[in-house]
Amino acid sequence: MLFRLILKNVFRHRLRTALTLLGVTIAVLAFGLLQTVVGAWYAGAEATSRTRLVTRNAISLVFPLPLSYQQKIRAIPGVTQVSHSNWFGGIYGSERNFFPQFAVEAESYFRLYPEFRLSGEEMQAFLRDRQGAVVGRKLAQRFGWKMGDIVTLRGTIWPGTWRFVIRGIYRGAEATTDEGLFFFHWDYLNEVAKRQYPRRANTVGVFIVGISDAGRAAALSSAVDELFRNSLAETRTETEKAFQLSFVSMTEAILLAIQVVSYVVILIILAVMANTMAMTARERLAEYATLKALGFGPDFVRLLVYGESLAIATLGGALGIALTFPAAYAFGGQLASLFPVFRIQPATLWLQAAAAIAVGVAAAAVPAEKGARVNIVAGLRSIA
Amino acid sequence: MSLTGVPFPYVARNLVTRRMTTLLTAGGMALVVFVFATVLMLSEGLRAALVQSGAPDNAVVIRRGAQTEVQSGIERAQAAIIESQPEVAFDAAGRRLVSKEVVVLISLRKRESGGPANVTIRGVGPQGLALRPQVRLTAGRMFRPGASEIIAGSSVARRFQGAGINETVRFGQREWRVVGIFEAGGSAFDSEIWGDGEQLMQAFRRPVYSSVVVKLADPTRFAAFRTRLETDPRLTVESKPETRFYADQSEVLARFIEILGLALAVIFSLGATIGAMITMYAAVANRITEIGTLRALGFTRRHVLIAFLAESLLLALSGGVVGVVAAAFMQFFTLSTMNWQTFSEVAFGFRLTPGIVLASLGFAALMGVVGGFLPALRAARLSIVAALRAA
C-alpha cells in the first residue's frame, strides 16, 4: 500500500521528477569526480613502501648531495641497500608533454622498487645499453612508444639534447603503481656532466634507502641525518610516504578548495531537492488531510514524503555512481600528465551513496513534518 | 495599469508570497554564483600577483633552455657582457640599472601546520631594489651588504617559522637574521626572501648567477637587446620582458585553475538551472487560473511569457547578488600554493573586479533565463478557456 502510493507519487509530476533526478545525478557524479581528483593527488603517497626512506639535501630538494654519501649510508646497521636518483626535467617535444624523468642507479633502483615489473630480457637489455631507458606502460601508450624506439629529450636542468633508446616497458604490480615514469642510467648523466658541467658531476638528487625493519624507520632516519650533521650538505631523511606527502601538502590549498567545492555541490542539490519536496508537500496538503481523515496516522504521511524523496535521491544517486566510471575514464585520459593514477576508490562510491541518501532524508524533513502535522479540518477546507 | 506589460510589482510579489521556495532556489543560485565568482577572483588574483611582479621596462635574462630562474646558471663573465649592452638604463648616479641575482629554493616550515614548503630566496645585486619600485620596506631596515642578513616578503614573514622580523633562519651553515620586512603590493615577491647576492652565493657554494635583470632605457628596443644577446657566440642565454617572464611562470597553475573553474561552473549551473526550472514550472502549475485571468484581462501571450521570464530572472538575480556579496568577503583571505613550474610557494589573494561582478550577475541572469524559458513558454501557450476552466 505504502510502496504503491510512493511509486505513484514519484511519477505524478513526471517532468519535475525527471529534473530533480537529473540534478541529483549530476551532483553525485560531480562529487565522485572531485573526490577522485583528490584521491589522485594522494596516489603517489599511497603507493609507497614502509621499508624505503628518502634522503635529500636538508636545505631543499634543488640542492644535490655528494655521491660519496652512498657508502656511508650503506654502512649503517639496518640499511639493506641504497640507490640514488636525479630528477632530470627534460622536455619531450613541448612542455605540454610533461612526464617525470629520473636518472637512476639501475640495478639497485629496480631491486628497491619491485612494483615496477620488468621482464628478465628487458632488464638485461636495459643494463647493457648505456643510453637505454625504461618507461611505464601508460607512458608508452600515451606517446605510442615501442621497444627500440628512440626518444629525444631537451634538457632544462642539464642543457642539451639527450637521446635515449627504449629498452624496457614496465608494468605496475598494483593498480596504484604509477605507470607514467621514465628511467635512464645515472651513469650516462654523470658521464656527460663530467665533461660539460664538471661542478655538478658525482652529485645525486636523492638517496633511496632500503631498510629491513619498517619499525625502525624513525631511528634509521635520524641515524642518517646525524651522520652528515654540520657537513657541507646536511641531509633530511624521511619515509617515502612523508616525502611524497610533502609534495601534496604544498598544494593543499587547492586540494582544500576542491574538497570544499565537492561538498558545496551536495548543498546546492540539497536546496534543489528540498525545494521539490516542499512544493510537492504543499500541493498535497489536502491529500494528506484526507489520508488522516481516513484514519492513517501522521507517521504514514511522514513515510510517504520520506519515501518519495528517498526514491528520487537513491535513483539519482545510483545513476550518478554508474556514470562516474565512464566520466572518470574520460577525465583521467585528459589529465594523464597531471594524474598518472586516476582511479575511483571504493570509499568514494560509499560516500556518493551516503550523500545521495543524506540529501533525500534532509530534503524530506521539513515537508514531512508539515504533512504529518496538517490539521484535518484546515487541510480539507482548502479543497472546498 | 498599463496594458503594455504585466506590472512589475505583480512579478515581485509572486516571489515574496512563496518565501520558502524562493529562498531555496535563490539560495542554490547564490551558492553557484559564489563559486563562479570565487574562481574568477582566484585566477584574477594569481594573474595580478604575477603580472605585478614584473615591470614592463625590465628584462630577465636566464640560461637558454632553463624555464625558471632556479634551473638557470649564468657565468660571471657572461653577466658582465649582458650588463654592458647599450640598451641598459643608467640611474641618476650614472650606475647601470642591473641586478645580477641568484635564486635558490629553501624548505621552511609553516607557522600554522609545521609542514615544509619551498620558499624562494633571491640574492639581489645593489640595484635590486631600484629595479623593483613596487617593493618597499614596511618594518626594520635593509640588509647590509656582506652581512648574514635577509629581508622577508610580508607573506613569507607571516606564514613561515623564523621569517618574522628579528627571527633567524638557518641555511648554508649559517644563521641569517631577518632585519626587515618588505611589501610588494601582492606580487610574487611577497612570497620571497631577499638577501645580498654575493653572500648567498658563498653560502650555497654557487659560482654562477641565476638570472640577470636589467632595466631598459627604452622598452621598445627590447627586440634589439634580445637579438644581440641571443646571437652573441659568447652567451648561451635567452631573455624575456619581466612581465612576460612571470606570466609564463604560472601558466600551468593558471590553466589548471581556469579548467577546474570552468568545469565547476558548468556542473553547478546545471544544478541551479534545474532548480530554477522546477520552481518556475511549479509556479506556472499553481497559477493556471491566474494566468487565465490575466489573459482574459487582455494581456497577450507575449506579456505572460515576459512576466514569467521576468520572475525567473528576478529570482536568479537576487540569488546572484547574494552570491557576489558573499564572494566579496573572500577578499579578506589569501591562498598559498605551490607553483608547479617554479616549485616554490606563491601566495595570492582573491580579487574582485567590476568585470567579475558583471560576469557573475550575467551568469546568474543566464541561469534564470534558461531555467525560466520553458516554463514561461508553457504559461504563454495556455488557452484562456482551458486555464479558466481549471478553477
Interface residues (C-beta under 8 A of the other chain):
Chain A: L15 R16 L19 T20 L22 G23 I26 A27 A30 A58 I59 S60 L61 V62 F63 G89 E95 R154 G155 T156 I157 P159 R199 N230 L232 R236 S246 F247 S249 M250 T251 E252 A253 I254 A257 I258 V261 V264 V265 L267 I268 I269 A271 V272 A274 N275 T276 A278 M279 E283 L338
Chain B: M20 T21 L24 T25 G27 G28 L31 V32 V35 R63 R64 G65 A66 Q67 V70 Q71 V104 L105 I106 S107 S113 G115 P116 A117 N118 F171 G172 Q173 F204 R205 P207 T236 F256 I257 L260 L264 I267 F268 L270 G271 A272 I274 G275 M277 I278 T279 Y281 A282 N286 L335 S336 T337 M338 W340 F343 E345
